[in-house]
Amino acid sequence: MKKVFPLIIVLISLSLIGIIVIQVNWFKNQLVIQQERFLDRAEKAGVDVASEISKQTSSSFFNLNKRQGLETFPNNLSFNIIRPIMVSDRFTTSEIYDKFEKALNKVGLTNIRFEFAVTSNADNFEFEMQSEHFQQESFDTLHFRKIIIPIISENATDIQTLMAYEHLFIIIPDFKIQVWQSLSWMIIFSALFSIIIIAAFFITVKTLLNQKKMSEIKSDFINNMTHEFKTPIATISLAVDALKNEKVYTDRTKWQYFNNIIKEENRRMNKHVETILQAALMEKQEFRLHFEPIHLHALLQNVLNNFQLQLQEKKGQVEYLLNASNDLIEADEVHFTNVISNLIDNAIKYSKDNLVLKFITHSTSKFTVLQIQDNGIGMSKETVKRIFEKFYRAHTGNLHNVKGFGLGMSYVKSVIDEHKGRIKVESVLGKGSTFTLEIPHKES
C-alpha cells in the first residue's frame, strides 16, 4: 500500500494534467476555427445584403429614367449626365440595419453586435450613411474586425465593376469577445466537467487517505485489543495454576487473594467486551436510550464514589463548584453515568501525581452545563481536534500505563449527541484539560 498509493496519485495527477492541457489546446484551435467561420458567415451575410441593396437601387434607377423619359444612349449619340441613385436615396439607416440583422440570423449568427456604413469611397471613409455607433467603434482598431463589400449594380460594365461607386463597410466590435461568447456553452460545460473530474480526483485521494488512516488505526486497535485481553488471560491462567497448589489451597487467605484476582481480571475483560459491543451498536446506529429525569449533582457524587481508590493512588483531590440552579436533566442513567465515568477515568489516566479534579455546574435558559477540569498532562492541538474520533488514542509521551481501545471518547460524543446536547474540549499541553457538557435540562 505504501508503494502503490503514491503511484496512484502520480498517475491520476498526470492524467488530469494531460486532460486539461489537451482541452486548452483544443480551445485554442477551436477559437481560430470559430473566428474564421464567424468572419465567413458575416461576410456572406454582407454579400447578401449588398446584392439585395444593389438590385433594389438599380431597379429604382431605371424606373426613374423611364418616368423622366430619358434614354441612356439617344440616337443622336449625345449623353445626358444623370446622377445615379445612391443607397442613401433609396434606404434609411434602420432599413439596412434590419436587412443585415436578418441576413446574420439566416447564417446562424444571432444576437451579434455590429455597426455598418455605406461609403462612396472606402479608402477615404466618405460616408453616405452610418449606424448610430459606427464612428465610435471605428476608433477601436485593436479589437474590431471589418468587412468591406462593394455594392455593384447588376447592369454595370467591367470598368464600373472595378471602380465600384459605393461600398458596404461592416464593423464587428469586440470581435474576440463575441467569438468567445458564441462558444460560451461549450466553455461552461467543459469547465463543469473539468471541475467534476478534479472533485472526483480529490474525493478519491481523500477516500484513499482515510482508508489508509482507518487501516492503520484498526491495525493498532487489533494489536492493542490483543494486548488488553492477553494480559488478564495470562493473569487468570497463573492464578488458576496457583489455586491448584496444595499450599495455596489449604491457606484460606492466599486462596481468597488469587480468587479475587481471577474475579477482577474477569470483570476487566467483561468491561472490554462491553466497550467493543457498544462501539458495534454505535456503528450500526442501533443505539437505544431510556430517558428519565435525573439530578446531575447526585449522579456526580455516585460516580465519584467508584473512583476513590484511583484518586488515592494519584494523591488526587476533588473540588466542587455546583452553581446550577436547575440540575434536573432528561438522560439515560446508564449511558450518562458511563459518560461521566469515561471523562473521570481519562482525567485520572492522563495525569501525574497530585491530581486536582474540579466539577463546575451552572444553568442557562436551555441547558445544564457541566465542566470537568483537571491539571493533567493536557493535549496537543492535533489531539484536541481528533479526540472524538473512533479508535484514536492520544500520545502519552513517557506515560506507558494508559490502557484502552480509543473508543471511550467516541462513545461519549455519541451519547451526548443522542441527548441533543453538546460537548467541547479545551486543553493546554502540560497544564490540563477542560471538558464542557451542555445537556438540555428538564423544567421542574
C-alpha positions in Angstrom: 0.0 0.0 0.0 2.8 2.4 0.8 4.3 2.0 -2.7 1.0 1.7 -4.6 -0.6 4.8 -3.1 2.0 7.4 -4.4 1.9 5.7 -7.8 -1.9 6.0 -8.0 -1.6 9.7 -7.0 1.1 10.4 -9.7 -0.9 8.5 -12.4 -4.2 10.3 -11.6 -2.4 13.7 -11.5 -0.6 13.1 -14.8 -4.0 12.1 -16.4 -5.7 15.1 -15.0 -2.9 17.5 -16.2 -3.0 15.8 -19.6 -6.7 16.3 -20.0 -6.5 19.9 -19.0 -3.6 20.6 -21.5 -5.5 18.8 -24.3 -8.6 20.9 -23.5 -6.7 24.2 -23.5 -5.0 23.4 -26.9 -8.3 22.2 -28.3 -9.9 25.5 -27.2 -7.1 27.5 -28.9 -7.7 25.6 -32.2 -11.4 25.9 -31.8 -11.1 29.6 -31.3 -9.1 30.1 -34.5 -11.6 28.0 -36.5 -14.6 29.7 -34.9 -13.1 33.1 -35.8 -12.7 32.1 -39.4 -16.2 30.7 -39.6 -17.5 33.8 -37.8 -15.9 36.1 -40.4 -17.0 33.9 -43.4 -20.6 33.9 -42.2 -20.6 37.6 -41.5 -19.1 38.2 -45.0 -21.7 36.0 -46.6 -24.4 38.0 -44.8 -22.8 41.2 -46.0 -22.7 40.0 -49.6 -26.4 39.0 -49.5 -27.3 42.5 -48.1 -25.1 44.3 -50.7 -26.7 42.2 -53.5 -30.2 43.0 -52.3 -29.4 46.7 -52.0 -27.9 46.7 -55.4 -30.9 45.1 -57.0 -33.4 47.4 -55.4 -31.2 50.5 -56.2 -30.8 49.6 -59.8 -34.5 49.0 -60.2 -35.2 52.4 -58.8 -32.6 54.0 -61.1 -34.2 52.6 -64.3 -37.7 53.2 -63.1 -36.8 56.9 -62.5 -35.2 57.2 -66.0 -38.3 55.7 -67.6 -40.6 58.1 -65.7 -38.4 61.1 -66.8 -38.4 60.0 -70.4 -34.6 59.8 -70.5 -32.5 57.5 -72.6 -29.0 56.4 -71.7 -27.9 56.3 -75.3 -30.1 58.6 -77.6 -30.0 58.2 -81.4 -28.0 61.4 -81.8 -25.2 60.0 -79.6 -25.4 62.8 -77.1 -25.2 61.7 -73.5 -27.5 63.0 -70.7 -25.4 63.2 -67.5 -27.7 61.8 -64.8 -26.6 61.4 -61.1 -27.1 57.7 -60.2 -29.4 56.9 -57.3 -27.3 56.4 -54.1 -28.1 53.8 -51.4 -29.0 56.7 -49.1 -31.6 57.9 -51.6 -33.3 54.5 -51.6 -32.9 53.2 -48.0 -32.9 54.5 -44.4 -30.2 53.5 -41.9 -32.7 51.4 -39.9 -33.8 49.5 -43.1 -30.3 48.5 -43.9 -29.6 47.6 -40.3 -32.7 45.3 -40.3 -31.6 43.7 -43.6 -28.2 42.9 -42.2 -29.6 41.6 -38.9 -31.9 39.2 -40.8 -29.0 38.1 -43.0 -26.9 37.4 -40.0 -29.7 35.4 -38.4 -30.1 33.4 -41.6 -26.4 32.3 -41.5 -26.6 31.4 -37.8 -25.1 34.5 -36.2 -27.8 35.5 -33.8 -27.5 38.4 -31.2 -24.3 39.6 -32.9 -23.3 43.2 -32.3 -22.3 45.0 -35.5 -22.1 48.5 -37.0 -22.2 49.5 -40.6 -21.7 52.4 -43.0 -22.2 52.9 -46.7 -19.3 54.7 -48.3 -18.8 56.3 -51.7 -15.0 55.7 -51.3 -13.9 53.0 -48.9 -10.3 54.3 -48.6 -11.1 57.8 -47.5 -14.1 57.0 -45.3 -16.5 59.3 -47.2 -19.7 58.1 -45.6 -23.1 58.4 -47.1 -24.8 56.9 -44.1 -23.8 55.0 -41.0 -25.3 53.3 -38.0 -25.5 55.0 -34.6 -22.3 53.8 -33.0 -20.2 53.2 -36.1 -17.9 56.2 -35.7 -17.3 55.4 -32.0 -16.5 51.7 -32.7 -14.3 52.5 -35.7 -11.7 54.1 -33.4 -11.0 50.8 -31.6 -8.9 49.4 -34.4 -7.3 46.8 -32.0 -10.5 44.9 -31.2 -12.9 45.1 -34.1 -12.9 43.3 -37.4 -14.0 45.0 -40.6 -15.5 43.7 -43.8 -15.7 45.8 -47.0 -18.1 44.7 -49.7 -18.7 46.6 -52.9 -22.2 47.5 -53.9 -22.2 46.7 -57.6 -25.1 47.2 -60.0 -26.1 44.1 -61.9 -26.1 46.1 -65.1 -22.6 47.6 -64.5 -19.8 47.3 -67.1 -16.5 45.7 -66.4 -14.9 49.2 -65.7 -17.7 50.1 -63.3 -17.2 46.7 -61.6 -13.5 47.5 -60.9 -14.4 51.0 -59.7 -17.5 50.3 -57.6 -19.1 53.5 -56.7 -20.4 52.5 -53.2 -19.2 50.0 -50.6 -20.9 48.4 -47.6 -18.5 48.9 -44.6 -19.2 46.4 -41.8 -17.6 46.5 -38.3 -17.9 43.7 -35.7 -16.8 45.3 -32.4 -15.0 43.3 -29.7 -14.6 40.5 -32.2 -12.8 38.0 -30.0 -15.1 38.5 -27.1 -18.1 37.8 -29.3 -16.4 34.7 -30.6 -15.8 33.6 -27.1 -19.5 34.3 -26.3 -20.5 32.1 -29.2 -18.5 29.3 -27.5 -19.9 30.1 -24.0 -22.0 26.9 -23.5 -19.1 24.7 -24.7 -16.7 26.5 -22.3 -19.2 26.2 -19.4 -19.8 22.5 -19.9 -16.1 21.8 -20.4 -15.2 23.8 -17.3 -18.0 22.0 -15.4 -16.8 18.5 -16.4 -13.2 19.5 -15.6 -14.4 20.6 -12.1 -16.2 17.3 -11.7 -13.1 15.4 -12.7 -11.0 17.4 -10.2 -13.6 16.9 -7.5 -13.7 13.2 -8.2 -9.9 13.1 -8.0 -9.9 15.0 -4.7 -12.6 12.7 -3.3 -10.7 9.6 -4.5 -7.5 10.8 -2.9 -9.2 11.8 0.3 -11.0 8.4 0.5 -7.7 6.6 -0.1 -6.1 8.6 2.7 -9.0 8.0 5.0 -8.9 4.3 4.2 -5.2 4.2 4.8 -5.6 6.0 8.1 -8.5 3.7 9.1 -6.5 0.7 8.2 -3.6 1.9 10.4 -5.9 2.8 13.2 -7.7 -0.6 13.1 -4.4 -2.4 13.0 -3.4 -0.5 16.1 -6.7 -1.3 17.7 -6.4 -5.0 17.0 -2.8 -5.1 18.4 -4.0 -3.1 21.4 -7.0 -5.3 21.9 -4.9 -8.4 21.7 -2.6 -7.0 24.4 -5.5 -5.9 26.6 -7.0 -9.4 26.5 -3.7 -11.3 26.7 -2.7 -9.7 30.0 -5.8 -10.7 32.0 -5.9 -14.1 30.4 -2.3 -14.7 31.4 -3.0 -13.4 34.9 -6.1 -15.7 35.2 -4.0 -18.6 34.0 -1.3 -18.0 36.6 -4.0 -17.6 39.3 -5.7 -20.8 38.4 -2.3 -22.6 38.5 -1.7 -21.1 41.9 -5.0 -22.3 43.2 -4.1 -25.8 42.2 -1.1 -25.6 44.5 -1.8 -27.5 47.7 -0.2 -24.8 49.9 -2.5 -22.2 48.4 -5.5 -24.4 48.5 -5.1 -25.1 52.3 -4.3 -21.4 53.0 -7.7 -19.6 53.1 -6.1 -16.1 52.8 -4.0 -17.0 49.8 -6.8 -18.8 48.1 -9.1 -15.8 48.5 -6.4 -13.5 47.2 -6.0 -15.5 43.9 -9.7 -15.9 43.7 -10.1 -12.1 43.8 -7.5 -11.7 41.1 -9.5 -14.0 38.8 -12.7 -12.1 39.5 -11.0 -8.7 39.0 -9.4 -9.8 35.7 -12.7 -11.4 34.5 -14.5 -8.1 35.3 -11.9 -6.2 33.4 -12.3 -8.4 30.3 -16.1 -8.1 30.5 -15.7 -4.3 30.6 -13.5 -4.5 27.4 -16.1 -6.7 25.7 -18.9 -4.3 26.7 -16.9 -1.4 25.2 -16.4 -3.2 21.9 -20.1 -4.2 21.8 -21.1 -0.5 22.4 -18.9 0.5 19.6 -20.5 -2.0 17.3 -24.0 -0.8 18.3 -22.9 2.8 17.5 -21.6 1.7 14.2 -24.9 0.1 13.3 -26.8 3.1 14.7 -28.7 0.7 17.0 -28.2 3.0 20.0 -31.3 2.8 22.3 -31.6 5.2 25.2 -34.2 5.3 28.0 -34.7 8.9 29.1 -35.8 9.8 32.6 -35.4 12.8 35.0 -32.0 12.7 36.7 -30.4 15.1 39.2 -26.9 15.8 37.8 -25.3 16.7 41.2 -26.4 13.4 42.8 -25.2 11.5 39.8 -21.8 13.1 40.0 -21.4 12.1 43.7 -22.4 8.5 42.9 -19.9 8.2 40.1 -17.1 9.7 42.1 -17.6 7.2 44.8 -16.4 4.5 42.4 -13.1 6.3 41.8 -11.9 6.8 45.3 -9.1 4.2 45.1 -7.8 5.5 41.8 -7.8 9.1 43.2 -5.9 8.0 46.3 -3.2 6.4 44.1 -2.8 9.7 42.3 -3.0 11.6 45.6 -5.8 13.4 44.0 -8.4 15.8 45.4 -11.8 16.8 44.1 -13.3 20.3 44.2 -16.9 21.2 43.6 -18.4 24.4 42.3 -22.0 23.3 41.8 -23.9 26.5 40.9 -26.6 25.1 38.6 -29.9 26.4 39.8 -31.6 23.6 38.0 -29.6 20.3 37.8 -32.6 18.2 36.7 -31.9 16.8 33.2 -33.5 14.3 30.8 -31.0 11.5 30.4 -30.4 7.8 30.2 -29.0 6.9 33.6 -26.8 4.0 32.5 -25.2 5.7 29.4 -24.9 9.1 31.0 -23.2 7.5 34.0 -20.8 5.9 31.6 -20.1 9.3 30.0 -19.1 10.8 33.3 -17.1 7.7 34.3 -15.2 7.9 31.0 -14.3 11.5 31.5 -13.2 11.0 35.1 -11.3 7.8 34.1 -9.4 9.8 31.3 -8.6 12.6 33.7 -7.0 10.1 36.1 -5.2 8.1 33.5 -3.7 11.1 31.7 -2.4 12.8 34.8 0.6 12.6 37.2 0.5 12.7 41.0 -1.3 15.4 42.9 -4.3 15.4 40.6 -6.8 18.2 41.1 -10.2 17.4 39.7 -12.8 20.2 39.5 -16.5 19.9 38.8 -18.3 23.1 37.9 -22.0 23.4 37.0 -24.3 26.3 36.0 -27.6 26.8 34.2 -28.6 28.6 31.1 -32.0 29.1 29.6 -31.9 25.8 27.8 -29.0 23.8 29.2 -27.5 22.5 32.4 -23.7 23.0 31.9 -21.1 20.7 33.4 -17.4 21.4 33.3 -14.8 18.8 34.3 -11.3 20.3 34.8 -8.1 18.6 35.6 -4.4 19.6 35.9 -3.1 16.5 34.0 -0.7 16.3 31.1 -3.0 18.1 28.7 -3.3 17.5 25.0 -1.8 18.9 21.8 -3.9 20.8 19.2 -3.9 17.7 17.0 -5.2 15.6 19.8 -7.9 18.1 20.7 -9.0 18.1 17.1 -9.2 14.3 16.9 -10.1 13.4 20.4 -13.7 12.2 19.5 -12.6 10.1 16.5 -13.2 6.4 16.8 -10.1 4.3 17.7 -8.0 7.5 18.2 -5.7 7.5 21.2 -3.6 10.4 22.4 0.1 10.1 22.5 1.1 10.0 26.2 4.8 10.6 25.9 6.6 8.9 28.8 3.4 7.6 30.3 3.1 3.9 29.3 0.4 2.9 31.8 -2.5 4.2 29.8 -4.8 1.4 28.6 -7.8 1.3 26.4 -9.1 0.9 22.8 -9.5 4.5 21.8 -13.3 4.1 21.9 -14.2 5.9 25.1 -14.3 9.5 23.8 -16.1 8.4 20.6 -18.7 6.8 22.8 -19.0 9.9 24.9 -19.6 12.1 21.9 -22.3 9.7 20.5 -24.2 9.6 23.8 -24.1 13.4 24.2 -25.4 13.7 20.6 -28.2 11.3 21.4 -29.1 13.5 24.3 -29.4 16.5 21.9 -26.5 18.1 23.9 -23.1 19.5 23.1 -19.5 18.7 24.2 -16.3 20.6 23.6 -12.8 20.3 25.0 -10.1 22.9 25.8 -6.6 21.8 26.6 -3.1 23.1 27.1 -0.2 20.7 26.8 1.3 20.2 30.2 -1.4 22.2 32.1 -4.5 20.1 31.9 -7.9 19.9 30.1 -11.5 21.1 30.5 -14.4 19.2 29.1 -17.7 21.1 28.9 -21.0 19.3 28.6 -24.3 21.1 27.8 -27.3 18.9 28.4 -31.0 20.1 28.0 -32.5 20.4 31.4 -35.9 19.4 32.5 -38.0 22.2 33.8 -39.2 21.4 37.3 
